[in-house]
């Protein structure tokens, strides 16, 4: 079943066209990787799914993005509701200046959840799902800043999951992490895809090959190729894709 | 050969001119410290003999030629608290609006320019304006209320600027992280941005108050009393204040020889208050930045 369905998406920063006529569907409970050189539009495209680009003044969208069959840019859509459903993890870990517990509870609290017992329960679940519980269960009251970079990133993943989204967007989630932390995050992605639809932007081709079911290659604002990851990395259909994954440019 | 291109003595000359240049730069910066210590030393030397428990806790007596400065200390604190009550909400809210809400463009630039101009107006002009608006037009009379509002106006630009700058220093990734969880702009500001910026905002406010505590001209027109036998009882009372008291005892009176030491004593008390205020600003900043991480 299609979770996300983008139809003829054009996107502009002022006069600059950042995305050119992109159409793709993403299956439910699968992992899709976006690859491509810097500035190719892959992050911009990702940020359309939870309307994060709304925060940037002077942008314009043409086309439709459907999640669960509903146009997320429709006037009837509440952006806050959408963002609860479509969680996001950023390039650099960005925990809030709060305790570990309050970081994970944040999404629930700002969405009006008051039940302390429920919040405790969700926080524990989210931390367990992010494979961080055992490392932090004895120090939930401590500052999130005291955690290592890799732990902080898993905390941010837990934070995103606490509000029970069905889609998880990851914008180069491991690019600021060391190899061991990266491996943990990748392992986590594997486990999470039984529950979530995951879209991940990455500069790391091996990472795309390891974690994703399908891969999309972006270049200069266009989606050059979108296919099964295995096919993209062994027998790509386009020469540009071939050149990029073999490191001839980018 | 290389030696011909770079004459040997060049190295020595370069080192010497370096030494000379940075020697002069260094001298300039040390001389500032020296001047500060000279002022402090002079005031302490002249004033220390006068400052006693009695000086701090009694009212002036014998037509300003004796007694202490207690009412002036109390008045100065009232004025600082009053101007903080006014300047803090106005300044912080404006700063938040300008950095977080207002669309970037000519309007914000215009507001910022006007704010800076407001900060550049001489304090004596604030005094005159405060007299016209608060004392006369609004009918608050010569009072702590008029004085606080005038002093508050004076330091609002500083509070706006420090608020804006401390919020600007917070990376957007924190705002995005919060918005991505479904938080509104206001929730993001309240729960993430403000707690992170608060240490600097508070420090800016307290430093502004340090400046307020020493201002003389604005309260001259709006609040300060030459002499009051009792402490003020309401915000509509006049009060004494240290900077004005200092001016009074050193310029007008009947017996200069006995008044001048009192002036130095007053100056010492004023300087100590400013010093304590500034140090507490730093202590608070430290307290906040520890607290913010763990709460």
Interface residues (C-beta under 8 A of the other chain):
Chain A: X50 X52 X55 X57 X80 X81 X83 X84 X87 X88 X90 X92 X94 X95 X96 X97 X98 X99 X102 X106 X107 X109 X110 X111 X141 X142 X143 X145 X146 X156 X159 X160 X163
Chain B: X103 X104 X171 X173 X174 X175 X176 X177 X178 X179 X180 X181 X182 X183 X184 X187 X191 X192 X195 X196 X292 X293 X294 X295
